[in-house]
Amino acid sequence: METKNIHHHDYAHDHMDAHNNHHSHHHDHGTEAHNACVSIVPIFNHLEKEQMDEIMEVTHSVTYKKGEVIYRAGDKSDSLYIVSEGKIRIYRLSESGKEQLIRILRPGDFTGELALFTGTIHEAYAEAMEETSACTVKRSDLQDLLVKYPSISLKVLAEFSSRLEQSEKQTASFATEKVETRIAHYLAECIDDKSNPHEFMLSMSKKDLASYLGTTPETISRKLYELEDAGYIKQKTQKRIQVLDLEGLLLV
C-alpha cells in the first residue's frame, strides 16, 4: 500500500513540535463554547435540558490552534474529546514514519472513546486542522453518566458500529480495488443528495486524501485529471469538484 513517507529527520522534528504544542492549548470557560459542546453533539443533544446541565458540570471546554497536537500515540487515554467547532485529524504513524489518516472529526464527533471502558494509552495522534473548540469529559464522570442515562451509551455504540463498518470498507477497498476506483467511490460518497448539480468541496487536502485512500498526493492529482479527461468530473478549483457522470464514476 502506498502511503506518505515522512523522513526520519522530519519525523523527529514533527514529534518534537508535537511535544511542544501538546501543552499549549488553553481552557475556555465561556458559557457559549461550553453550551455548544453539550447541545450540538449527537451523543448528548437528545437529552432533557436538566440532564444536559448536569453534563455541563463535568465537561471542560478547551481550544486548540491550527496544527496543535491534542494527544499523541503513547499518551495516557483518560478522557473523551468532543468537537464543537473546527476539525481534528486522527492518524497513525508506522515505525518507519509512514502516516495513515484514520478519520477527520467535525463538530459533533468525538475521539478518545477507548477511555470509556479502560485506562489505556492512545494508539493514534489527534491534531487540530484549524482553530478548534472541544470539550473533554473524564472517564470516571462519563461512566457515571452512561449508567445514569443509557441512551448516551446507545448513541456511542451507534458511532462505534458506524466506524467499524467504515474501517472494514476501507480495508476491503485497499485489498481489492485499484486506486482510481477508490478515488471514484470516495468522490461519489462526497455528493450531497440535495445538491444539484453534484458539486462539493473536498473536505481534506490532497495529502490527507492520499493518506486516507492509501496512495500518494501525486497519484491523486493524476487520477483526478484522468477522471476529468474521461468526462466523469470537472475540477472547478483546487478543491471544488463537480461530478458530471455519477453512474460512470461508480463503474470506474
FIMI-715778 format. One record per residue: residue number from 1; residue in three letters; chain; x, y, z of N, C-alpha, C in turn. Coordinates in steps of 0.05 Angstrom, whole numbers, plus 5000, padded with zeros to 4 digits. Example, Ala and Ser with C-alpha at 12.3 -4.5 7.8 and 13.67 -1.06 7.14 Angstrom:
residues 2
{1, "ALA", "A", {5264, 4886, 5156}, {5246, 4910, 5156}, {5264, 4934, 5156}}
{2, "SER", "A", {5257, 4955, 5142}, {5273, 4979, 5143}, {5258, 5001, 5157}}
//
This chain:
residues 252
{1, "MET", "A", {5017, 4976, 5000}, {5000, 5000, 5000}, {5017, 5025, 5000}}
{2, "GLU", "A", {5013, 5043, 4981}, {5028, 5067, 4981}, {5019, 5086, 5003}}
{3, "THR", "A", {5037, 5098, 5017}, {5029, 5118, 5036}, {5050, 5140, 5037}}
{4, "LYS", "A", {5044, 5162, 5049}, {5063, 5184, 5051}, {5086, 5175, 5069}}
{5, "ASN", "A", {5110, 5179, 5061}, {5133, 5171, 5078}, {5146, 5196, 5089}}
{6, "ILE", "A", {5146, 5198, 5116}, {5159, 5220, 5129}, {5188, 5212, 5135}}
{7, "HIS", "A", {5207, 5228, 5125}, {5235, 5221, 5131}, {5240, 5223, 5161}}
{8, "HIS", "A", {5259, 5207, 5170}, {5264, 5205, 5199}, {5271, 5232, 5211}}
{9, "HIS", "A", {5286, 5248, 5196}, {5294, 5275, 5207}, {5268, 5291, 5212}}
{10, "ASP", "A", {5251, 5292, 5191}, {5227, 5308, 5193}, {5209, 5297, 5215}}
{11, "TYR", "A", {5208, 5270, 5216}, {5191, 5257, 5235}, {5199, 5265, 5264}}
{12, "ALA", "A", {5226, 5265, 5269}, {5235, 5272, 5296}, {5228, 5301, 5302}}
{13, "HIS", "A", {5232, 5318, 5281}, {5226, 5347, 5285}, {5196, 5350, 5290}}
{14, "ASP", "A", {5179, 5336, 5274}, {5150, 5338, 5278}, {5143, 5329, 5306}}
{15, "HIS", "A", {5156, 5307, 5314}, {5150, 5295, 5340}, {5156, 5315, 5363}}
{16, "MET", "A", {5179, 5330, 5359}, {5187, 5349, 5379}, {5167, 5372, 5379}}
{17, "ASP", "A", {5158, 5381, 5355}, {5138, 5402, 5353}, {5112, 5393, 5367}}
{18, "ALA", "A", {5106, 5367, 5362}, {5081, 5356, 5374}, {5083, 5358, 5404}}
{19, "HIS", "A", {5107, 5351, 5415}, {5111, 5351, 5444}, {5108, 5380, 5454}}
{20, "ASN", "A", {5119, 5399, 5440}, {5118, 5427, 5449}, {5089, 5437, 5447}}
{21, "ASN", "A", {5075, 5430, 5425}, {5048, 5440, 5421}, {5029, 5428, 5441}}
{22, "HIS", "A", {5035, 5404, 5450}, {5016, 5388, 5465}, {5006, 5403, 5489}}
{23, "HIS", "A", {5022, 5420, 5500}, {5014, 5433, 5525}, {5005, 5462, 5521}}
{24, "SER", "A", {5002, 5471, 5496}, {4998, 5500, 5492}, {4968, 5507, 5489}}
{25, "HIS", "A", {4950, 5487, 5490}, {4922, 5494, 5488}, {4913, 5508, 5514}}
{26, "HIS", "A", {4890, 5521, 5512}, {4881, 5535, 5536}, {4852, 5528, 5542}}
{27, "HIS", "A", {4845, 5528, 5567}, {4817, 5522, 5574}, {4800, 5547, 5570}}
{28, "ASP", "A", {4776, 5543, 5561}, {4758, 5565, 5555}, {4733, 5559, 5571}}
{29, "HIS", "A", {4728, 5575, 5591}, {4704, 5570, 5608}, {4681, 5587, 5599}}
{30, "GLY", "A", {4682, 5598, 5574}, {4659, 5614, 5564}, {4634, 5597, 5562}}
{31, "THR", "A", {4612, 5608, 5571}, {4587, 5593, 5571}, {4579, 5584, 5544}}
{32, "GLU", "A", {4583, 5602, 5524}, {4574, 5595, 5496}, {4588, 5570, 5486}}
{33, "ALA", "A", {4615, 5570, 5489}, {4631, 5547, 5480}, {4623, 5522, 5495}}
{34, "HIS", "A", {4618, 5525, 5521}, {4611, 5503, 5537}, {4583, 5492, 5529}}
{35, "ASN", "A", {4565, 5510, 5525}, {4538, 5501, 5516}, {4539, 5485, 5490}}
{36, "ALA", "A", {4555, 5496, 5471}, {4557, 5483, 5445}, {4567, 5454, 5447}}
{37, "CYS", "A", {4587, 5450, 5466}, {4598, 5424, 5469}, {4576, 5403, 5476}}
{38, "VAL", "A", {4557, 5411, 5492}, {4537, 5392, 5501}, {4512, 5392, 5483}}
{39, "SER", "A", {4505, 5416, 5473}, {4479, 5418, 5459}, {4480, 5409, 5430}}
{40, "ILE", "A", {4503, 5410, 5417}, {4503, 5403, 5388}, {4513, 5374, 5383}}
{41, "VAL", "A", {4523, 5361, 5403}, {4535, 5335, 5397}, {4514, 5313, 5399}}
{42, "PRO", "A", {4513, 5295, 5379}, {4492, 5274, 5379}, {4491, 5256, 5403}}
{43, "ILE", "A", {4514, 5252, 5417}, {4513, 5234, 5440}, {4499, 5247, 5464}}
{44, "PHE", "A", {4496, 5273, 5463}, {4483, 5287, 5486}, {4458, 5302, 5478}}
{45, "ASN", "A", {4455, 5311, 5453}, {4434, 5331, 5447}, {4406, 5320, 5447}}
{46, "HIS", "A", {4403, 5294, 5453}, {4376, 5282, 5454}, {4365, 5283, 5483}}
{47, "LEU", "A", {4382, 5292, 5502}, {4374, 5292, 5530}, {4357, 5316, 5537}}
{48, "GLU", "A", {4344, 5314, 5560}, {4329, 5337, 5571}, {4349, 5359, 5580}}
{49, "LYS", "A", {4339, 5384, 5581}, {4356, 5406, 5589}, {4369, 5402, 5616}}
{50, "GLU", "A", {4354, 5391, 5635}, {4365, 5387, 5662}, {4388, 5367, 5661}}
{51, "GLN", "A", {4385, 5347, 5644}, {4406, 5327, 5641}, {4431, 5339, 5627}}
{52, "MET", "A", {4426, 5356, 5607}, {4449, 5369, 5594}, {4463, 5388, 5613}}
{53, "ASP", "A", {4448, 5401, 5630}, {4460, 5419, 5651}, {4479, 5402, 5669}}
{54, "GLU", "A", {4470, 5378, 5675}, {4486, 5360, 5692}, {4512, 5353, 5678}}
{55, "ILE", "A", {4510, 5348, 5652}, {4534, 5340, 5637}, {4553, 5364, 5635}}
{56, "MET", "A", {4542, 5388, 5632}, {4559, 5412, 5631}, {4577, 5415, 5655}}
{57, "GLU", "A", {4567, 5405, 5678}, {4582, 5408, 5703}, {4607, 5391, 5703}}
{58, "VAL", "A", {4608, 5370, 5687}, {4632, 5352, 5686}, {4648, 5354, 5661}}
{59, "THR", "A", {4640, 5373, 5643}, {4656, 5377, 5618}, {4673, 5402, 5621}}
{60, "HIS", "A", {4695, 5402, 5607}, {4713, 5425, 5607}, {4718, 5434, 5578}}
{61, "SER", "A", {4713, 5459, 5572}, {4718, 5470, 5545}, {4747, 5476, 5541}}
{62, "VAL", "A", {4757, 5471, 5517}, {4785, 5475, 5511}, {4787, 5483, 5482}}
{63, "THR", "A", {4806, 5500, 5475}, {4811, 5507, 5447}, {4839, 5500, 5439}}
{64, "TYR", "A", {4842, 5494, 5413}, {4868, 5487, 5402}, {4873, 5504, 5377}}
{65, "LYS", "A", {4898, 5511, 5374}, {4906, 5526, 5350}, {4910, 5507, 5326}}
{66, "LYS", "A", {4910, 5517, 5302}, {4915, 5501, 5278}, {4942, 5488, 5281}}
{67, "GLY", "A", {4943, 5462, 5276}, {4968, 5447, 5277}, {4975, 5436, 5304}}
{68, "GLU", "A", {4959, 5444, 5324}, {4966, 5436, 5352}, {4958, 5406, 5356}}
{69, "VAL", "A", {4976, 5392, 5370}, {4971, 5364, 5375}, {4955, 5361, 5401}}
{70, "ILE", "A", {4933, 5347, 5400}, {4915, 5344, 5423}, {4924, 5320, 5440}}
{71, "TYR", "A", {4931, 5298, 5427}, {4945, 5276, 5441}, {4962, 5261, 5421}}
{72, "ARG", "A", {4981, 5246, 5432}, {5000, 5231, 5415}, {4998, 5202, 5422}}
{73, "ALA", "A", {5006, 5185, 5404}, {5008, 5156, 5409}, {5026, 5153, 5433}}
{74, "GLY", "A", {5018, 5137, 5453}, {5033, 5133, 5477}, {5024, 5149, 5500}}
{75, "ASP", "A", {5009, 5170, 5495}, {4997, 5186, 5517}, {4976, 5170, 5531}}
{76, "LYS", "A", {4972, 5175, 5557}, {4951, 5162, 5572}, {4924, 5171, 5562}}
{77, "SER", "A", {4906, 5153, 5559}, {4879, 5160, 5549}, {4859, 5158, 5572}}
{78, "ASP", "A", {4850, 5181, 5582}, {4832, 5181, 5605}, {4808, 5199, 5601}}
{79, "SER", "A", {4805, 5211, 5577}, {4783, 5229, 5572}, {4771, 5226, 5544}}
{80, "LEU", "A", {4746, 5233, 5542}, {4733, 5235, 5516}, {4735, 5264, 5506}}
{81, "TYR", "A", {4742, 5268, 5481}, {4743, 5294, 5469}, {4721, 5297, 5449}}
{82, "ILE", "A", {4705, 5318, 5452}, {4682, 5322, 5434}, {4685, 5349, 5420}}
{83, "VAL", "A", {4684, 5348, 5393}, {4689, 5372, 5377}, {4663, 5389, 5376}}
{84, "SER", "A", {4665, 5415, 5383}, {4642, 5432, 5380}, {4646, 5452, 5357}}
{85, "GLU", "A", {4671, 5457, 5349}, {4677, 5475, 5327}, {4704, 5468, 5316}}
{86, "GLY", "A", {4707, 5469, 5289}, {4733, 5463, 5277}, {4735, 5434, 5267}}
{87, "LYS", "A", {4760, 5425, 5263}, {4765, 5398, 5252}, {4790, 5386, 5265}}
{88, "ILE", "A", {4789, 5360, 5270}, {4812, 5346, 5281}, {4818, 5322, 5264}}
{89, "ARG", "A", {4843, 5318, 5257}, {4851, 5295, 5241}, {4863, 5274, 5260}}
{90, "ILE", "A", {4854, 5249, 5257}, {4864, 5226, 5272}, {4881, 5210, 5253}}
{91, "TYR", "A", {4907, 5205, 5261}, {4924, 5190, 5243}, {4943, 5173, 5259}}
{92, "ARG", "A", {4954, 5152, 5246}, {4974, 5135, 5258}, {5001, 5138, 5244}}
{93, "LEU", "A", {5023, 5132, 5257}, {5049, 5132, 5245}, {5061, 5104, 5248}}
{94, "SER", "A", {5071, 5093, 5226}, {5085, 5067, 5228}, {5113, 5072, 5239}}
{95, "GLU", "A", {5127, 5050, 5245}, {5155, 5053, 5256}, {5173, 5068, 5237}}
{96, "SER", "A", {5168, 5066, 5211}, {5185, 5079, 5191}, {5176, 5108, 5186}}
{97, "GLY", "A", {5154, 5116, 5200}, {5145, 5144, 5196}, {5124, 5147, 5175}}
{98, "LYS", "A", {5113, 5125, 5165}, {5091, 5128, 5145}, {5065, 5135, 5159}}
{99, "GLU", "A", {5052, 5155, 5148}, {5027, 5165, 5161}, {5003, 5153, 5148}}
{100, "GLN", "A", {4983, 5145, 5164}, {4958, 5136, 5154}, {4935, 5151, 5168}}
{101, "LEU", "A", {4921, 5167, 5152}, {4898, 5182, 5162}, {4876, 5162, 5169}}
{102, "ILE", "A", {4865, 5163, 5193}, {4843, 5145, 5201}, {4816, 5158, 5196}}
{103, "ARG", "A", {4813, 5183, 5206}, {4788, 5197, 5202}, {4792, 5226, 5208}}
{104, "ILE", "A", {4773, 5242, 5199}, {4772, 5271, 5205}, {4747, 5276, 5221}}
{105, "LEU", "A", {4750, 5288, 5245}, {4728, 5294, 5262}, {4718, 5323, 5257}}
{106, "ARG", "A", {4692, 5325, 5256}, {4679, 5351, 5252}, {4661, 5357, 5276}}
{107, "PRO", "A", {4649, 5381, 5278}, {4631, 5386, 5301}, {4611, 5364, 5306}}
{108, "GLY", "A", {4609, 5355, 5331}, {4591, 5334, 5338}, {4605, 5307, 5341}}
{109, "ASP", "A", {4629, 5304, 5329}, {4644, 5279, 5330}, {4661, 5278, 5356}}
{110, "PHE", "A", {4670, 5254, 5362}, {4687, 5251, 5387}, {4710, 5232, 5382}}
{111, "THR", "A", {4729, 5234, 5399}, {4752, 5215, 5399}, {4761, 5210, 5427}}
{112, "GLY", "A", {4779, 5190, 5431}, {4787, 5182, 5458}, {4767, 5163, 5470}}
{113, "GLU", "A", {4751, 5150, 5453}, {4729, 5133, 5464}, {4738, 5109, 5479}}
{114, "LEU", "A", {4763, 5099, 5474}, {4772, 5076, 5489}, {4774, 5082, 5519}}
{115, "ALA", "A", {4777, 5108, 5525}, {4778, 5116, 5553}, {4752, 5110, 5568}}
{116, "LEU", "A", {4730, 5105, 5552}, {4704, 5099, 5565}, {4705, 5073, 5580}}
{117, "PHE", "A", {4721, 5055, 5571}, {4720, 5028, 5581}, {4744, 5019, 5598}}
{118, "THR", "A", {4766, 5031, 5592}, {4790, 5021, 5605}, {4812, 5043, 5605}}
{119, "GLY", "A", {4828, 5044, 5626}, {4851, 5062, 5626}, {4871, 5050, 5607}}
{120, "THR", "A", {4877, 5065, 5586}, {4895, 5055, 5565}, {4912, 5077, 5554}}
{121, "ILE", "A", {4927, 5072, 5534}, {4943, 5093, 5521}, {4932, 5097, 5492}}
{122, "HIS", "A", {4936, 5121, 5482}, {4927, 5127, 5455}, {4945, 5112, 5435}}
{123, "GLU", "A", {4932, 5101, 5414}, {4947, 5087, 5393}, {4951, 5105, 5369}}
{124, "ALA", "A", {4938, 5128, 5369}, {4939, 5146, 5346}, {4946, 5175, 5355}}
{125, "TYR", "A", {4948, 5192, 5335}, {4953, 5221, 5340}, {4927, 5236, 5333}}
{126, "ALA", "A", {4922, 5258, 5348}, {4900, 5276, 5342}, {4911, 5304, 5339}}
{127, "GLU", "A", {4905, 5317, 5317}, {4916, 5343, 5311}, {4894, 5362, 5301}}
{128, "ALA", "A", {4894, 5386, 5311}, {4874, 5406, 5301}, {4882, 5415, 5273}}
{129, "MET", "A", {4862, 5414, 5254}, {4867, 5422, 5227}, {4863, 5452, 5223}}
{130, "GLU", "A", {4849, 5464, 5241}, {4843, 5492, 5242}, {4838, 5499, 5271}}
{131, "GLU", "A", {4832, 5525, 5277}, {4826, 5531, 5304}, {4801, 5515, 5313}}
{132, "THR", "A", {4804, 5501, 5334}, {4784, 5481, 5342}, {4775, 5484, 5371}}
{133, "SER", "A", {4749, 5483, 5376}, {4739, 5482, 5403}, {4728, 5454, 5409}}
{134, "ALA", "A", {4734, 5445, 5433}, {4725, 5418, 5441}, {4718, 5419, 5470}}
{135, "CYS", "A", {4706, 5397, 5480}, {4703, 5394, 5508}, {4712, 5367, 5516}}
{136, "THR", "A", {4722, 5364, 5540}, {4732, 5339, 5550}, {4715, 5329, 5574}}
{137, "VAL", "A", {4713, 5303, 5575}, {4699, 5290, 5598}, {4717, 5268, 5609}}
{138, "LYS", "A", {4723, 5268, 5634}, {4739, 5248, 5646}, {4725, 5221, 5646}}
{139, "ARG", "A", {4740, 5199, 5645}, {4729, 5172, 5644}, {4710, 5167, 5667}}
{140, "SER", "A", {4717, 5173, 5691}, {4700, 5166, 5714}, {4674, 5181, 5712}}
{141, "ASP", "A", {4675, 5207, 5704}, {4650, 5222, 5702}, {4632, 5211, 5680}}
{142, "LEU", "A", {4645, 5204, 5657}, {4629, 5194, 5635}, {4617, 5167, 5641}}
{143, "GLN", "A", {4631, 5150, 5655}, {4620, 5124, 5662}, {4595, 5127, 5680}}
{144, "ASP", "A", {4596, 5147, 5698}, {4573, 5152, 5715}, {4549, 5161, 5698}}
{145, "LEU", "A", {4555, 5178, 5678}, {4533, 5187, 5660}, {4521, 5164, 5643}}
{146, "LEU", "A", {4539, 5146, 5634}, {4529, 5124, 5618}, {4511, 5106, 5633}}
{147, "VAL", "A", {4517, 5102, 5659}, {4500, 5085, 5676}, {4473, 5099, 5681}}
{148, "LYS", "A", {4475, 5125, 5685}, {4451, 5141, 5692}, {4432, 5145, 5668}}
{149, "TYR", "A", {4445, 5149, 5645}, {4429, 5155, 5620}, {4437, 5135, 5598}}
{150, "PRO", "A", {4425, 5112, 5598}, {4432, 5091, 5578}, {4430, 5100, 5549}}
{151, "SER", "A", {4414, 5121, 5544}, {4411, 5130, 5516}, {4437, 5141, 5505}}
{152, "ILE", "A", {4454, 5151, 5523}, {4481, 5161, 5514}, {4497, 5137, 5505}}
{153, "SER", "A", {4495, 5115, 5520}, {4510, 5090, 5512}, {4502, 5081, 5484}}
{154, "LEU", "A", {4475, 5082, 5479}, {4465, 5073, 5453}, {4476, 5091, 5430}}
{155, "LYS", "A", {4478, 5117, 5435}, {4489, 5135, 5415}, {4519, 5129, 5410}}
{156, "VAL", "A", {4533, 5124, 5431}, {4562, 5118, 5429}, {4565, 5091, 5414}}
{157, "LEU", "A", {4549, 5071, 5420}, {4550, 5046, 5406}, {4544, 5049, 5376}}
{158, "ALA", "A", {4525, 5066, 5370}, {4518, 5070, 5342}, {4542, 5082, 5327}}
{159, "GLU", "A", {4556, 5100, 5340}, {4580, 5112, 5328}, {4602, 5091, 5325}}
{160, "PHE", "A", {4606, 5074, 5345}, {4625, 5052, 5343}, {4619, 5034, 5319}}
{161, "SER", "A", {4593, 5027, 5316}, {4585, 5010, 5294}, {4590, 5022, 5267}}
{162, "SER", "A", {4585, 5048, 5265}, {4590, 5063, 5240}, {4620, 5063, 5234}}
{163, "ARG", "A", {4637, 5068, 5254}, {4666, 5068, 5249}, {4676, 5041, 5241}}
{164, "LEU", "A", {4666, 5020, 5254}, {4675, 4993, 5247}, {4668, 4987, 5218}}
{165, "GLU", "A", {4643, 4994, 5210}, {4635, 4989, 5182}, {4653, 5004, 5163}}
{166, "GLN", "A", {4659, 5030, 5169}, {4676, 5046, 5152}, {4704, 5034, 5150}}
{167, "SER", "A", {4714, 5025, 5173}, {4741, 5013, 5174}, {4742, 4988, 5157}}
{168, "GLU", "A", {4722, 4971, 5159}, {4721, 4946, 5143}, {4719, 4952, 5114}}
{169, "LYS", "A", {4703, 4973, 5106}, {4701, 4980, 5078}, {4728, 4990, 5068}}
{170, "GLN", "A", {4742, 5006, 5084}, {4768, 5017, 5076}, {4788, 4994, 5073}}
{171, "THR", "A", {4789, 4975, 5091}, {4807, 4953, 5089}, {4802, 4936, 5064}}
{172, "ALA", "A", {4776, 4931, 5059}, {4769, 4915, 5035}, {4777, 4930, 5010}}
{173, "SER", "A", {4773, 4956, 5009}, {4779, 4971, 4984}, {4809, 4972, 4980}}
{174, "PHE", "A", {4825, 4974, 5001}, {4854, 4974, 4998}, {4863, 4947, 4986}}
{175, "ALA", "A", {4850, 4925, 4994}, {4858, 4899, 4986}, {4849, 4892, 4958}}
{176, "THR", "A", {4826, 4902, 4950}, {4814, 4892, 4925}, {4810, 4913, 4903}}
{177, "GLU", "A", {4811, 4939, 4909}, {4805, 4959, 4888}, {4830, 4974, 4879}}
{178, "LYS", "A", {4829, 4980, 4853}, {4850, 4997, 4842}, {4847, 5025, 4854}}
{179, "VAL", "A", {4869, 5041, 4853}, {4869, 5067, 4866}, {4848, 5085, 4853}}
{180, "GLU", "A", {4845, 5083, 4826}, {4825, 5101, 4813}, {4797, 5094, 4822}}
{181, "THR", "A", {4792, 5069, 4828}, {4766, 5060, 4838}, {4761, 5072, 4865}}
{182, "ARG", "A", {4781, 5071, 4882}, {4779, 5082, 4909}, {4772, 5112, 4908}}
{183, "ILE", "A", {4787, 5126, 4890}, {4782, 5155, 4888}, {4754, 5160, 4877}}
{184, "ALA", "A", {4746, 5146, 4856}, {4719, 5150, 4844}, {4697, 5145, 4865}}
{185, "HIS", "A", {4700, 5124, 4880}, {4679, 5118, 4900}, {4679, 5138, 4923}}
{186, "TYR", "A", {4703, 5148, 4930}, {4704, 5169, 4950}, {4689, 5194, 4940}}
{187, "LEU", "A", {4694, 5202, 4915}, {4681, 5226, 4904}, {4651, 5222, 4903}}
{188, "ALA", "A", {4642, 5198, 4896}, {4613, 5192, 4896}, {4601, 5195, 4923}}
{189, "GLU", "A", {4616, 5187, 4944}, {4606, 5189, 4972}, {4604, 5218, 4981}}
{190, "CYS", "A", {4620, 5235, 4969}, {4620, 5264, 4977}, {4595, 5279, 4968}}
{191, "ILE", "A", {4581, 5267, 4949}, {4558, 5282, 4938}, {4535, 5283, 4959}}
{192, "ASP", "A", {4526, 5307, 4963}, {4502, 5312, 4980}, {4478, 5308, 4963}}
{193, "ASP", "A", {4460, 5290, 4971}, {4436, 5284, 4955}, {4420, 5309, 4948}}
{194, "LYS", "A", {4422, 5329, 4965}, {4406, 5353, 4960}, {4419, 5372, 4939}}
{195, "SER", "A", {4445, 5368, 4935}, {4459, 5387, 4917}, {4453, 5381, 4888}}
{196, "ASN", "A", {4448, 5401, 4873}, {4444, 5398, 4844}, {4454, 5424, 4831}}
{197, "PRO", "A", {4474, 5423, 4814}, {4488, 5399, 4805}, {4505, 5386, 4827}}
{198, "HIS", "A", {4515, 5362, 4821}, {4531, 5347, 4841}, {4558, 5361, 4844}}
{199, "GLU", "A", {4559, 5381, 4862}, {4583, 5396, 4865}, {4590, 5398, 4895}}
{200, "PHE", "A", {4615, 5397, 4902}, {4623, 5397, 4930}, {4652, 5406, 4933}}
{201, "MET", "A", {4659, 5413, 4957}, {4687, 5419, 4964}, {4699, 5394, 4976}}
{202, "LEU", "A", {4724, 5387, 4968}, {4738, 5365, 4982}, {4742, 5373, 5011}}
{203, "SER", "A", {4736, 5355, 5029}, {4737, 5361, 5057}, {4765, 5359, 5069}}
{204, "MET", "A", {4784, 5351, 5053}, {4812, 5348, 5063}, {4831, 5355, 5041}}
{205, "SER", "A", {4856, 5359, 5049}, {4877, 5365, 5029}, {4883, 5340, 5013}}
{206, "LYS", "A", {4897, 5344, 4991}, {4905, 5320, 4974}, {4924, 5302, 4990}}
{207, "LYS", "A", {4940, 5315, 5007}, {4958, 5299, 5023}, {4943, 5281, 5042}}
{208, "ASP", "A", {4922, 5292, 5055}, {4906, 5276, 5073}, {4889, 5255, 5058}}
{209, "LEU", "A", {4878, 5264, 5035}, {4862, 5245, 5019}, {4879, 5222, 5010}}
{210, "ALA", "A", {4904, 5228, 5002}, {4922, 5206, 4993}, {4927, 5187, 5016}}
{211, "SER", "A", {4932, 5197, 5040}, {4937, 5180, 5063}, {4913, 5163, 5069}}
{212, "TYR", "A", {4889, 5176, 5068}, {4864, 5162, 5074}, {4858, 5140, 5054}}
{213, "LEU", "A", {4865, 5144, 5028}, {4859, 5125, 5007}, {4883, 5106, 5001}}
{214, "GLY", "A", {4905, 5110, 5016}, {4928, 5092, 5013}, {4943, 5096, 4987}}
{215, "THR", "A", {4948, 5121, 4980}, {4964, 5126, 4956}, {4981, 5152, 4961}}
{216, "THR", "A", {4989, 5166, 4940}, {5006, 5189, 4943}, {4991, 5214, 4932}}
{217, "PRO", "A", {4998, 5238, 4941}, {4985, 5262, 4930}, {4988, 5265, 4900}}
{218, "GLU", "A", {5011, 5257, 4890}, {5016, 5258, 4861}, {4997, 5240, 4846}}
{219, "THR", "A", {4992, 5216, 4857}, {4973, 5198, 4844}, {4945, 5209, 4845}}
{220, "ILE", "A", {4937, 5221, 4868}, {4911, 5233, 4870}, {4907, 5254, 4848}}
{221, "SER", "A", {4927, 5272, 4845}, {4925, 5293, 4825}, {4923, 5281, 4797}}
{222, "ARG", "A", {4939, 5261, 4791}, {4939, 5249, 4764}, {4913, 5235, 4758}}
{223, "LYS", "A", {4903, 5220, 4778}, {4878, 5206, 4774}, {4854, 5224, 4771}}
{224, "LEU", "A", {4854, 5247, 4786}, {4832, 5266, 4783}, {4832, 5278, 4755}}
{225, "TYR", "A", {4856, 5284, 4744}, {4857, 5294, 4716}, {4847, 5273, 4696}}
{226, "GLU", "A", {4854, 5247, 4702}, {4845, 5226, 4684}, {4815, 5223, 4685}}
{227, "LEU", "A", {4803, 5225, 4709}, {4774, 5224, 4711}, {4761, 5248, 4698}}
{228, "GLU", "A", {4775, 5271, 4698}, {4764, 5295, 4685}, {4766, 5291, 4655}}
{229, "ASP", "A", {4788, 5281, 4645}, {4791, 5277, 4616}, {4770, 5257, 4605}}
{230, "ALA", "A", {4763, 5238, 4623}, {4743, 5217, 4614}, {4715, 5228, 4616}}
{231, "GLY", "A", {4711, 5253, 4627}, {4685, 5265, 4627}, {4668, 5258, 4651}}
{232, "TYR", "A", {4680, 5246, 4671}, {4665, 5238, 4695}, {4662, 5262, 4715}}
{233, "ILE", "A", {4683, 5279, 4716}, {4683, 5301, 4736}, {4694, 5326, 4723}}
{234, "LYS", "A", {4690, 5349, 4736}, {4702, 5374, 4728}, {4714, 5386, 4753}}
{235, "GLN", "A", {4740, 5393, 4752}, {4754, 5406, 4775}, {4751, 5436, 4771}}
{236, "LYS", "A", {4733, 5448, 4787}, {4728, 5476, 4783}, {4749, 5494, 4796}}
{237, "THR", "A", {4759, 5485, 4820}, {4782, 5498, 4833}, {4799, 5475, 4844}}
{238, "GLN", "A", {4819, 5482, 4859}, {4837, 5462, 4871}, {4821, 5442, 4887}}
{239, "LYS", "A", {4800, 5451, 4901}, {4786, 5433, 4919}, {4756, 5430, 4912}}
{240, "ARG", "A", {4745, 5446, 4894}, {4717, 5444, 4886}, {4714, 5426, 4862}}
{241, "ILE", "A", {4697, 5406, 4865}, {4694, 5386, 4844}, {4664, 5383, 4837}}
{242, "GLN", "A", {4659, 5380, 4811}, {4631, 5374, 4802}, {4632, 5347, 4789}}
{243, "VAL", "A", {4613, 5330, 4798}, {4610, 5303, 4785}, {4591, 5306, 4762}}
{244, "LEU", "A", {4600, 5300, 4738}, {4584, 5303, 4714}, {4570, 5277, 4706}}
{245, "ASP", "A", {4582, 5254, 4713}, {4571, 5228, 4706}, {4574, 5209, 4729}}
{246, "LEU", "A", {4554, 5210, 4747}, {4556, 5194, 4772}, {4555, 5164, 4765}}
{247, "GLU", "A", {4538, 5156, 4747}, {4536, 5127, 4740}, {4563, 5117, 4729}}
{248, "GLY", "A", {4575, 5133, 4712}, {4601, 5126, 4701}, {4622, 5125, 4722}}
{249, "LEU", "A", {4621, 5144, 4741}, {4641, 5145, 4762}, {4640, 5120, 4779}}
{250, "LEU", "A", {4616, 5110, 4785}, {4613, 5086, 4801}, {4622, 5061, 4787}}
{251, "LEU", "A", {4626, 5062, 4761}, {4635, 5038, 4746}, {4665, 5039, 4741}}
{252, "VAL", "A", {4679, 5059, 4750}, {4708, 5061, 4746}, {4722, 5039, 4761}}
//
